[in-house]
Amino acid sequence: MWFVENKISTNRNQLTIKDYLKSWHVPKHLRGSLRQNQRIALNGRVVPVSYVPVAGDLLQLTLVAADFANGGQGVKPVAGPALSYYYEDEDLVVVAKPAGMKMHAHSPTETDTLLNFVAADLAERLVTSRGVPAGAYMVHRLDRGTSGLVVVAKNPIVVPALNWQLSQKTMQRTYWAWISGQMPAETGMIDQPIGRHHTDPRRRQVNGLQAQAALTHWRCLKQKGDASLLALKLSTGRMHQLRVHLASLGHPIIGDDLYGGQPADRLYLDARQIEFQQPWGGPQQRVTYPGPANFAQPDFLNSN
């Protein structure tokens, strides 16, 4: 069982418990399970969702394995390389994924992924989340070649709320990328739909099959020789969006062999900053990190 306790700080708008659950983006099926099985309490007493709490009341939710797919079980813990965390609270961590590491398993036999390694690290540190040992639950992905910050949930309860932030673009991610060539201005945006490639199932392309709207904002941070360092923000989240958009302009990301990038020792794309709201109505968080050691001054610049 997982136990969530939230103290009501103020309720000037006379919100009901149902209103609070909806504002925290607890999905409808979970709200229904909590209500039907009388697992909502206020100050230790079971109450209906129509109840209006007052400031100082302690709202208590009890969730069970049957509330979640696969019983809410996280991935298998597997010991791996040392991890670097840049934020941690009761419900989630923000961890830096190295370039070349898989984010999650693509088959039952794969266990060499970031999620497996996070699960093992949490277990080794005896971390708990909402009253039980913390697990590792995926919120969003980075391509294998991309490095940078990733949010990993410690329990299955907050995954829907974090996914809601992603869908509404209130979770904002900023990437840095080294590209070939120089952009025509200091800032700009790329507004081109992205769909499946006509012949290669691994790839996506501008105006491809079943194309969907895609918008990328960019800002030039540095230029050196025939390479430029960009800061990039996604307004949509299409597969390979940054890689496809930049390649479509003739400025592929260096090291991106799938989209015509200049050969290099890695894909030079790094998730540098992430902004999100803590679950359960918590404050906004902005998490940044310095990036991989060789990213600011990569070896390929020596030839430019």
C-alpha positions as CSV (number, residue, x, y, z in Angstrom):
1,M,0.0,0.0,0.0
2,W,1.0,3.6,-0.7
3,F,-0.1,6.3,1.7
4,V,-0.4,10.0,0.7
5,E,-0.9,12.7,3.3
6,N,-1.5,16.3,2.4
7,K,-2.2,19.1,4.9
8,I,-4.8,21.6,3.6
9,S,-3.1,25.0,4.0
10,T,-6.1,27.1,3.0
11,N,-9.5,26.6,1.4
12,R,-11.0,30.0,0.8
13,N,-12.8,28.7,-2.3
14,Q,-14.6,26.0,-0.5
15,L,-13.1,23.2,-2.6
16,T,-14.4,19.7,-2.0
17,I,-12.1,16.7,-1.7
18,K,-13.0,15.8,-5.2
19,D,-11.9,19.2,-6.4
20,Y,-8.6,18.7,-4.7
21,L,-8.0,15.3,-6.3
22,K,-8.9,16.7,-9.8
23,S,-6.6,19.7,-9.3
24,W,-3.8,17.3,-8.4
25,H,-4.5,15.4,-11.7
26,V,-5.4,12.2,-9.9
27,P,-7.0,10.2,-12.8
28,K,-10.7,9.4,-12.8
29,H,-10.2,5.6,-12.3
30,L,-8.1,6.3,-9.2
31,R,-10.6,8.8,-7.8
32,G,-13.3,6.2,-8.3
33,S,-11.3,3.4,-6.6
34,L,-10.5,5.6,-3.7
35,R,-14.1,6.7,-3.3
36,Q,-15.8,3.2,-3.8
37,N,-13.4,1.5,-1.4
38,Q,-13.5,4.2,1.2
39,R,-9.8,4.9,1.1
40,I,-10.1,8.7,1.6
41,A,-9.8,10.0,5.1
42,L,-9.6,13.4,6.8
43,N,-7.8,13.5,10.1
44,G,-8.1,9.7,10.3
45,R,-11.9,9.5,9.6
46,V,-13.3,8.2,6.3
47,V,-15.2,11.0,4.5
48,P,-17.0,11.3,1.1
49,V,-15.4,13.2,-1.8
50,S,-18.1,15.9,-1.4
51,Y,-16.7,16.9,1.9
52,V,-15.2,20.4,2.2
53,P,-12.0,20.4,4.3
54,V,-10.7,23.4,6.2
55,A,-7.3,24.8,6.7
56,G,-5.2,22.5,8.9
57,D,-7.1,19.3,8.0
58,L,-4.9,16.3,7.0
59,L,-6.2,14.6,3.9
60,Q,-5.1,10.9,3.7
61,L,-5.2,8.6,0.7
62,T,-4.5,4.9,0.6
63,L,-3.7,3.2,-2.7
64,V,-3.2,-0.5,-3.3
65,A,-1.6,-2.6,-6.0
66,A,-4.9,-3.3,-7.7
67,D,-5.2,0.4,-8.5
68,F,-2.4,0.2,-11.1
69,A,-1.5,-1.8,-14.2
70,N,0.9,-4.6,-13.3
71,G,0.1,-4.1,-9.7
72,G,2.2,-0.9,-9.7
73,Q,5.4,-2.9,-9.9
74,G,8.4,-0.9,-11.0
75,V,11.3,-2.2,-13.0
76,K,13.8,-4.8,-11.8
77,P,16.7,-3.3,-9.8
78,V,20.0,-4.0,-11.5
79,A,23.3,-2.5,-10.2
80,G,25.0,-0.3,-12.7
81,P,27.3,2.8,-13.0
82,A,27.2,5.6,-10.4
83,L,24.4,8.0,-11.1
84,S,24.3,11.8,-10.7
85,Y,21.1,13.2,-9.2
86,Y,20.2,16.9,-9.4
87,Y,16.9,16.9,-7.5
88,E,15.0,14.5,-5.3
89,D,11.8,14.6,-3.2
90,E,9.3,12.2,-1.8
91,D,7.8,11.3,-5.2
92,L,10.6,11.7,-7.9
93,V,14.2,12.2,-8.8
94,V,15.8,14.1,-11.6
95,V,18.9,12.2,-12.8
96,A,21.4,12.8,-15.5
97,K,21.4,10.0,-18.2
98,P,24.8,9.5,-19.9
99,A,24.9,9.4,-23.7
100,G,24.8,5.8,-25.0
101,M,22.7,4.5,-22.0
102,K,19.3,3.0,-22.8
103,M,16.4,4.8,-21.1
104,H,14.2,1.7,-20.7
105,A,14.0,-1.9,-21.7
106,H,12.6,-2.8,-25.2
107,S,12.3,-6.5,-24.3
108,P,11.9,-8.5,-21.1
109,T,15.6,-9.6,-21.2
110,E,17.0,-6.1,-21.2
111,T,18.1,-4.9,-17.8
112,D,21.0,-2.5,-18.6
113,T,18.8,0.7,-18.6
114,L,18.7,3.9,-16.7
115,L,15.4,2.8,-15.0
116,N,17.0,-0.5,-13.8
117,F,20.0,1.4,-12.4
118,V,17.9,4.0,-10.7
119,A,15.8,1.3,-9.1
120,A,18.9,-0.4,-7.8
121,D,20.3,2.8,-6.4
122,L,17.1,3.6,-4.6
123,A,17.0,0.1,-3.1
124,E,20.6,0.3,-2.0
125,R,20.0,3.7,-0.3
126,L,16.8,2.2,1.4
127,V,14.8,5.1,-0.1
128,T,11.0,5.0,0.6
129,S,8.2,6.8,-1.2
130,R,4.7,7.2,0.3
131,G,5.3,4.5,2.9
132,V,6.9,1.7,0.8
133,P,10.3,1.1,-0.8
134,A,10.7,3.4,-3.8
135,G,10.7,2.1,-7.3
136,A,11.6,3.6,-10.7
137,Y,8.7,4.5,-13.0
138,M,9.2,6.2,-16.4
139,V,7.7,9.6,-17.0
140,H,9.5,10.6,-20.3
141,R,12.3,9.4,-22.5
142,L,15.6,10.5,-24.0
143,D,17.0,8.9,-27.1
144,R,19.8,6.5,-26.3
145,G,22.4,8.8,-27.8
146,T,21.1,11.9,-25.9
147,S,22.5,12.8,-22.5
148,G,20.9,14.9,-19.8
149,L,18.2,15.4,-17.2
150,V,15.3,12.9,-16.9
151,V,12.5,12.8,-14.4
152,V,11.9,9.4,-12.9
153,A,9.0,8.8,-10.5
154,K,9.5,6.9,-7.3
155,N,5.9,5.6,-7.2
156,P,3.1,4.9,-9.7
157,I,0.7,7.4,-8.1
158,V,2.4,10.5,-9.5
159,V,3.1,9.3,-13.0
160,P,-0.3,10.4,-14.4
161,A,0.1,13.9,-12.9
162,L,3.6,14.2,-14.4
163,N,2.3,12.9,-17.7
164,W,-0.4,15.6,-17.6
165,Q,2.3,18.3,-17.3
166,L,4.1,16.8,-20.3
167,S,0.9,16.8,-22.4
168,Q,0.0,20.4,-21.4
169,K,3.6,21.6,-21.9
170,T,3.9,22.9,-18.4
171,M,6.9,20.6,-18.0
172,Q,9.5,22.5,-20.0
173,R,12.8,21.0,-21.2
174,T,15.7,23.0,-22.6
175,Y,18.3,21.2,-24.7
176,W,21.8,22.2,-25.9
177,A,23.0,20.9,-29.3
178,W,26.1,21.4,-31.4
179,I,25.1,21.7,-35.1
180,S,26.9,22.0,-38.4
181,G,26.9,25.4,-39.9
182,Q,25.6,28.8,-38.7
183,M,22.0,29.8,-38.1
184,P,20.7,32.9,-40.0
185,A,19.8,34.8,-36.8
186,E,20.4,34.8,-33.0
187,T,16.9,33.3,-32.3
188,G,14.1,31.7,-34.2
189,M,11.6,28.9,-34.4
190,I,11.0,25.9,-36.7
191,D,7.3,25.3,-37.4
192,Q,7.2,22.2,-39.6
193,P,5.0,19.1,-39.2
194,I,6.8,15.8,-38.6
195,G,5.7,12.3,-39.7
196,R,7.0,8.9,-40.4
197,H,9.7,8.5,-43.0
198,H,8.5,7.2,-46.4
199,T,10.9,4.3,-46.5
200,D,12.9,4.0,-43.3
201,P,10.9,3.0,-40.2
202,R,13.6,4.2,-37.9
203,R,13.4,7.7,-39.0
204,R,11.0,10.7,-39.0
205,Q,10.8,13.5,-41.5
206,V,9.3,16.9,-42.1
207,N,5.9,16.5,-43.9
208,G,6.2,12.7,-43.6
209,L,3.4,10.1,-43.4
210,Q,0.7,11.0,-40.9
211,A,2.5,14.2,-40.1
212,Q,1.7,16.1,-36.9
213,A,2.3,19.7,-35.9
214,A,5.8,20.3,-34.5
215,L,7.3,23.5,-33.1
216,T,10.8,24.1,-31.9
217,H,12.3,27.3,-30.5
218,W,16.1,27.9,-30.8
219,R,18.7,30.4,-29.6
220,C,22.3,30.5,-30.7
221,L,24.7,30.4,-27.7
222,K,28.1,30.2,-29.4
223,Q,29.6,29.9,-32.9
224,K,33.0,28.5,-33.6
225,G,34.2,27.8,-37.1
226,D,31.6,25.8,-39.0
227,A,29.8,24.7,-35.8
228,S,27.1,26.4,-33.6
229,L,25.9,25.7,-30.1
230,L,22.1,26.1,-29.8
231,A,19.7,26.2,-26.9
232,L,16.4,24.5,-27.9
233,K,13.0,24.3,-26.4
234,L,10.2,22.0,-27.5
235,S,6.6,23.3,-27.8
236,T,5.6,19.8,-29.0
237,G,7.1,16.4,-28.4
238,R,7.4,14.5,-31.6
239,M,9.8,11.6,-32.0
240,H,13.2,12.8,-32.9
241,Q,11.8,16.3,-33.2
242,L,15.0,18.3,-32.6
243,R,17.0,16.1,-34.8
244,V,14.5,16.2,-37.7
245,H,13.9,19.9,-37.5
246,L,17.6,20.9,-37.5
247,A,18.4,18.4,-40.3
248,S,15.6,19.8,-42.4
249,L,17.3,23.2,-42.3
250,G,20.6,21.7,-43.4
251,H,22.1,22.0,-39.9
252,P,22.0,18.5,-38.5
253,I,23.2,17.8,-35.0
254,I,26.9,16.8,-34.9
255,G,27.2,13.0,-34.3
256,D,23.7,12.3,-35.6
257,D,24.4,9.5,-38.1
258,L,20.7,8.8,-38.6
259,Y,20.0,12.3,-40.0
260,G,23.2,13.2,-41.8
261,G,25.2,14.7,-38.9
262,Q,29.0,15.2,-39.0
263,P,30.7,12.1,-37.6
264,A,31.7,12.5,-34.0
265,D,32.3,10.5,-30.8
266,R,28.6,10.9,-29.7
267,L,25.4,12.6,-30.5
268,Y,25.9,16.2,-29.4
269,L,22.4,16.7,-27.9
270,D,22.0,17.2,-24.1
271,A,18.9,17.9,-22.0
272,R,20.3,20.7,-19.9
273,Q,17.3,22.0,-17.9
274,I,13.9,20.9,-16.8
275,E,11.0,22.8,-15.2
276,F,8.0,21.1,-13.5
277,Q,5.6,21.5,-10.7
278,Q,6.0,19.2,-7.7
279,P,3.1,16.7,-7.4
280,W,0.2,17.4,-5.1
281,G,0.1,21.1,-5.8
282,G,3.7,21.7,-4.8
283,P,5.9,24.6,-6.0
284,Q,7.5,25.0,-9.4
285,Q,11.0,23.5,-9.7
286,R,13.7,24.4,-12.2
287,V,16.6,21.9,-12.3
288,T,19.8,22.5,-14.3
289,Y,23.1,20.7,-14.5
290,P,26.5,21.6,-16.0
291,G,26.4,18.9,-18.7
292,P,29.0,16.3,-19.7
293,A,32.6,17.3,-19.3
294,N,33.4,17.4,-23.0
295,F,30.2,19.1,-24.2
296,A,31.2,22.8,-23.9
297,Q,34.5,22.3,-25.7
298,P,34.2,19.1,-27.7
299,D,37.1,17.6,-29.6
300,F,35.7,18.2,-33.0
301,L,36.1,22.0,-32.4
302,N,39.8,21.6,-32.6
303,S,39.5,21.0,-36.3
304,N,37.4,24.1,-36.9
